[in-house]
Amino acid sequence: MFTSNPFAELSANIPVAVMQGYIILMVLLVIVGTILDMMHKKSAKYFFLNAEKEKKNAKRQVGVGEKAVIAASVLLNEVATSGEFCNPRRRLSHLLTMWGTIIFVATTAILIFGYPTPETPAPAILPQLWHIGALMLAVGGYWFWFFIRVDVSAEGLTWWRLERADLFILSLLATATFALLWSFTQYRGISGWSTLFLVLFALSGVVLFGGVYWSKFAHMFFKPAAAFQKRVTRADGSREDLPFDYDPRDPEVQRKFPDLAEYMGKNPPNMGPGIRRERPSHY
């Protein structure tokens, strides 16, 4: 099963052009949904207006080289390793889901466009990656939904309570689950169930990519840009109008704020872990 390309076997019943057209349609749905989301929320407009505002408040210019270093740091920390999550369980769940989705979607496109028939056999690694990606997605997604979902852990609400914001994760889980079930039943030659799971796999993909406007799918395009802008504002001194994070034990800070000793003493103590003493339940 793990070394079998399910799309090559499917080509005996469904034309390759139909499978490729489905992928193109999903890409178009993502593009249209993201544009509609930007127009509705005016997120792109806010992003550029905020960038112009911070430029005026900048204390120094950030050069191209420094911006390149910041961009690389964002790609490594916020994008590739989800370093913004403090809770290790939440972070691992997110990484499994994110990288599983990327591997699953990418290998689906490669298999359908590059190796769609038995006459063009795919390298063994590609079907393996397709199945591994779907499994990673399912493990990370179900872990999040049943064990560390915000409403469940923080508010004690049941896991079956559904909201419109859940459309993304549920359609994502359905797509991965039905893909694995379709591959298994096709490999075992269970034709009736194989056809059912194929239809459900295709429909859940339509809901996933066609529901971009109503889900949080589009945020993945804005998250790296927002993280980059935030780091630039810290580098140029504008800091999004937030105060500096002063160390009260620094002599320079004590000279700048002479009344600090009156409130905190001459050698302000370490205030301890504070809220980090407890495992966070909110994300």
C-alpha positions as CSV (number, residue, x, y, z in Angstrom):
1,M,0.0,0.0,0.0
2,F,2.7,2.5,1.0
3,T,4.7,2.0,-2.2
4,S,1.6,1.9,-4.5
5,N,0.6,5.1,-6.4
6,P,-3.2,5.1,-6.0
7,F,-3.7,7.7,-8.8
8,A,-2.0,5.5,-11.4
9,E,-4.5,2.7,-10.6
10,L,-7.3,5.2,-10.7
11,S,-6.4,6.3,-14.3
12,A,-7.9,3.0,-15.5
13,N,-11.4,4.4,-14.6
14,I,-11.0,8.2,-14.6
15,P,-9.1,10.1,-17.4
16,V,-5.9,11.7,-16.4
17,A,-7.2,15.0,-17.7
18,V,-10.0,14.9,-15.2
19,M,-7.6,14.3,-12.3
20,Q,-5.3,17.1,-13.4
21,G,-8.3,19.4,-14.0
22,Y,-9.4,18.7,-10.4
23,I,-6.0,19.9,-9.1
24,I,-6.1,23.0,-11.2
25,L,-9.7,23.8,-10.0
26,M,-8.5,23.4,-6.3
27,V,-5.7,25.9,-7.0
28,L,-8.1,28.4,-8.5
29,L,-10.5,28.0,-5.6
30,V,-7.6,28.8,-3.1
31,I,-6.7,31.9,-5.2
32,V,-10.2,33.2,-5.5
33,G,-11.0,32.4,-1.8
34,T,-7.9,34.2,-0.6
35,I,-8.6,37.3,-2.7
36,L,-12.2,37.4,-1.5
37,D,-11.0,37.0,2.1
38,M,-8.6,39.9,1.6
39,M,-11.3,42.1,0.2
40,H,-13.8,41.2,2.9
41,K,-11.4,41.6,5.9
42,K,-9.3,44.3,4.2
43,S,-6.3,42.6,5.7
44,A,-3.9,43.5,2.9
45,K,-5.0,47.1,3.1
46,Y,-4.4,47.2,6.9
47,F,-1.1,45.4,6.4
48,F,0.3,48.0,4.0
49,L,-1.2,51.0,5.9
50,N,0.4,49.7,9.1
51,A,3.7,49.2,7.3
52,E,3.7,52.8,6.1
53,K,2.8,54.1,9.6
54,E,5.7,52.2,11.2
55,K,8.1,53.5,8.5
56,K,7.3,57.0,9.7
57,N,7.9,56.1,13.3
58,A,11.2,54.3,12.6
59,K,14.2,55.4,14.6
60,R,16.7,53.9,12.1
61,Q,16.8,52.5,8.6
62,V,16.9,48.7,8.2
63,G,19.1,47.8,5.3
64,V,18.5,45.1,2.6
65,G,21.0,42.7,4.2
66,E,19.5,43.0,7.6
67,K,16.0,42.5,6.1
68,A,17.3,39.3,4.4
69,V,18.6,38.0,7.7
70,I,15.2,38.8,9.4
71,A,13.3,37.1,6.5
72,A,15.5,34.0,6.9
73,S,14.9,34.0,10.7
74,V,11.1,34.2,10.1
75,L,11.2,31.3,7.6
76,L,13.2,29.2,10.1
77,N,11.4,30.1,13.3
78,E,7.8,31.1,12.6
79,V,7.3,29.1,9.4
80,A,9.5,26.0,9.4
81,T,9.5,25.3,13.1
82,S,6.5,27.2,14.5
83,G,8.6,28.8,17.2
84,E,5.9,31.2,18.2
85,F,4.1,28.3,20.2
86,C,5.3,28.2,23.8
87,N,3.4,25.0,24.5
88,P,5.5,22.0,23.2
89,R,2.4,19.8,22.7
90,R,0.6,22.5,20.7
91,R,3.8,23.2,18.7
92,L,4.4,19.5,17.8
93,S,0.7,19.0,16.8
94,H,0.9,22.1,14.6
95,L,4.2,20.9,13.0
96,L,2.8,17.5,12.2
97,T,-0.3,19.0,10.7
98,M,1.5,21.7,8.8
99,W,4.3,19.6,7.3
100,G,1.9,16.6,6.8
101,T,-0.4,18.9,4.7
102,I,2.5,20.3,2.7
103,I,4.0,16.8,1.9
104,F,0.5,15.4,1.2
105,V,-0.6,18.2,-1.2
106,A,2.8,18.5,-2.9
107,T,3.1,14.7,-3.6
108,T,-0.5,14.6,-4.8
109,A,0.2,17.2,-7.4
110,I,3.5,15.5,-8.4
111,L,1.9,12.0,-8.7
112,I,-1.1,13.3,-10.8
113,F,0.9,15.5,-13.1
114,G,4.2,13.5,-13.3
115,Y,3.2,9.9,-12.9
116,P,-0.5,9.5,-13.5
117,T,-0.6,6.1,-15.2
118,P,1.1,2.7,-14.7
119,E,3.1,3.3,-17.9
120,T,4.9,6.1,-16.0
121,P,5.8,4.4,-12.7
122,A,6.6,6.8,-9.9
123,P,9.7,6.5,-7.8
124,A,8.9,4.5,-4.6
125,I,9.6,7.4,-2.4
126,L,6.8,9.5,-3.8
127,P,3.9,7.2,-2.8
128,Q,5.6,6.6,0.5
129,L,5.7,10.4,1.1
130,W,2.1,10.7,0.1
131,H,1.0,8.2,2.7
132,I,3.4,9.5,5.3
133,G,2.2,13.1,4.7
134,A,-1.5,12.0,5.1
135,L,-0.6,10.1,8.3
136,M,1.3,13.1,9.8
137,L,-1.6,15.3,9.0
138,A,-4.1,12.9,10.6
139,V,-2.0,12.4,13.7
140,G,-1.4,16.1,14.3
141,G,-4.9,17.1,13.4
142,Y,-6.7,14.5,15.6
143,W,-4.3,15.2,18.5
144,F,-5.3,18.8,18.3
145,W,-9.0,18.2,17.9
146,F,-9.5,15.7,20.7
147,F,-6.8,16.7,23.2
148,I,-5.5,20.3,22.9
149,R,-8.2,22.2,21.2
150,V,-8.6,25.6,22.8
151,D,-12.3,25.3,23.8
152,V,-11.8,21.8,25.3
153,S,-8.7,22.5,27.3
154,A,-9.4,26.0,28.4
155,E,-13.2,26.2,28.7
156,G,-14.2,22.6,29.2
157,L,-16.5,22.5,26.2
158,T,-17.1,19.2,24.4
159,W,-15.1,18.2,21.3
160,W,-18.2,17.8,19.2
161,R,-19.1,21.5,19.6
162,L,-18.7,22.9,16.1
163,E,-18.2,26.5,14.8
164,R,-17.6,28.0,11.4
165,A,-14.0,28.4,12.3
166,D,-13.7,24.6,12.6
167,L,-14.3,24.2,8.8
168,F,-10.6,24.2,8.0
169,I,-9.4,21.6,10.5
170,L,-12.4,19.3,10.0
171,S,-12.2,19.4,6.2
172,L,-8.4,18.9,6.4
173,L,-8.9,15.8,8.6
174,A,-11.6,14.5,6.4
175,T,-9.4,14.8,3.3
176,A,-6.4,13.0,4.9
177,T,-8.7,10.3,6.5
178,F,-10.6,9.5,3.3
179,A,-7.4,9.5,1.2
180,L,-5.9,6.9,3.5
181,L,-9.1,4.8,3.5
182,W,-9.4,5.0,-0.3
183,S,-5.7,3.9,-0.8
184,F,-6.2,1.0,1.6
185,T,-9.4,-0.3,0.1
186,Q,-8.1,0.2,-3.4
187,Y,-5.0,-1.8,-2.6
188,R,-7.0,-4.6,-1.0
189,G,-9.4,-4.6,-4.0
190,I,-12.5,-3.7,-2.1
191,S,-14.1,-1.9,-5.0
192,G,-17.4,-0.7,-3.4
193,W,-15.7,0.9,-0.4
194,S,-12.9,2.2,-2.6
195,T,-15.3,4.1,-4.8
196,L,-17.1,5.5,-1.7
197,F,-13.9,6.7,-0.1
198,L,-12.7,8.2,-3.3
199,V,-15.9,10.3,-3.7
200,L,-15.6,11.4,-0.1
201,F,-11.9,12.2,-0.6
202,A,-12.7,14.4,-3.6
203,L,-15.7,16.1,-1.9
204,S,-13.7,16.9,1.3
205,G,-11.0,18.4,-0.9
206,V,-13.6,20.7,-2.5
207,V,-14.8,21.7,0.9
208,L,-11.2,22.3,2.1
209,F,-10.0,24.4,-0.8
210,G,-13.4,25.8,-1.7
211,G,-14.1,27.0,1.8
212,V,-11.0,29.2,2.1
213,Y,-13.3,32.3,2.3
214,W,-15.0,30.9,5.4
215,S,-12.0,29.2,7.1
216,K,-8.6,30.2,8.5
217,F,-6.8,28.8,5.4
218,A,-5.9,32.2,4.1
219,H,-4.1,33.1,7.3
220,M,-1.1,30.9,6.4
221,F,-0.3,33.5,3.6
222,F,-0.4,36.5,6.1
223,K,1.3,34.9,9.0
224,P,4.9,35.0,7.6
225,A,4.4,38.6,6.4
226,A,3.0,39.7,9.7
227,A,5.9,38.0,11.6
228,F,8.4,39.7,9.2
229,Q,6.9,43.1,9.7
230,K,6.9,42.7,13.5
231,R,10.6,41.9,13.5
232,V,11.4,44.8,11.2
233,T,9.5,47.2,13.6
234,R,11.7,45.9,16.5
235,A,14.8,46.4,14.4
236,D,14.0,50.0,13.2
237,G,12.8,51.1,16.7
238,S,9.2,51.8,15.8
239,R,8.0,48.7,17.8
240,E,4.4,49.1,16.7
241,D,4.0,51.9,19.4
242,L,4.8,49.4,22.2
243,P,7.2,50.4,25.0
244,F,10.7,49.0,25.2
245,D,11.3,45.9,27.3
246,Y,13.6,47.4,29.9
247,D,15.7,45.4,32.4
248,P,15.3,47.1,35.8
249,R,18.7,45.8,36.9
250,D,20.5,47.6,34.1
251,P,22.4,50.6,35.4
252,E,21.5,52.6,32.3
253,V,17.8,51.9,32.9
254,Q,18.2,52.9,36.6
255,R,19.8,56.2,35.5
256,K,17.1,56.8,33.0
257,F,14.4,56.2,35.6
258,P,15.9,57.4,38.9
259,D,12.7,56.7,40.9
260,L,12.9,53.0,40.0
261,A,14.8,52.2,43.2
262,E,12.0,53.8,45.3
263,Y,9.6,51.2,44.0
264,M,11.8,48.2,43.4
265,G,14.9,48.7,45.4
266,K,18.5,49.3,44.3
267,N,18.8,45.7,43.0
268,P,15.4,44.7,41.7
269,P,14.9,41.0,42.2
270,N,14.2,38.5,39.5
271,M,10.4,38.3,39.5
272,G,10.4,34.6,38.8
273,P,8.5,32.6,36.1
274,G,5.2,34.2,36.9
275,I,2.5,32.9,34.6
276,R,4.9,30.4,33.0
277,R,4.8,28.5,36.3
278,E,1.6,26.8,35.0
279,R,1.2,24.9,31.8
280,P,-0.6,27.3,29.4
281,S,-4.1,26.3,28.3
282,H,-4.7,29.2,25.9
283,Y,-2.9,29.7,22.6
